[in-house]
């Protein structure tokens, strides 16, 4: 067993779970869309990743991008997390101009790939108050949380990626 597989088995034994922690190879790719290029360039960069569903935070607060809905960015986009059609995830963060960071948006693509495991992964469900276009609440935000274990150091979370929504309940 690899050291991550051993750690996963040890954690499952400690917490009384079965296959909760999975050794995976996490691939992280970052890019930047300058503010000077405008929201149209940002929309093009996001659309090129083929979002399936997600959430966007901009003018007017958070809103849900439902499966099959066209991507429509708010006037200003502060952050977004999108599940992509290929199983990867895209996180978007607005960056103010500052030391070493030009104004614009940082896009980070998270995907799992074949290869030597680099992280332990676990499924996490968060409660949400985002509404879809019908006025219903999206009750679950599903994430995959990633842990890294360095030799001689405790395991720590280093990333989480959005996988989608789970379960919808009626408003009320």
Buried (B, 14 or more C-beta within 10 A) or exposed (E): EEEBBEBBBEBBEEEEEEEBBBBBBBEBEEEBBEBEBEBEBBBEBBEEBEBBBBBBBBEEEBBBBBBEEEBEBBEEBBBBBBBBEEEBBBBBBBBEEEEEEEEBBBBBBBBBEEEEBBBBBBEEEEEBEBBBEEEBBBBBBBBBBBBBBEEEEEBEEEBBBBBBBEEBEEEE
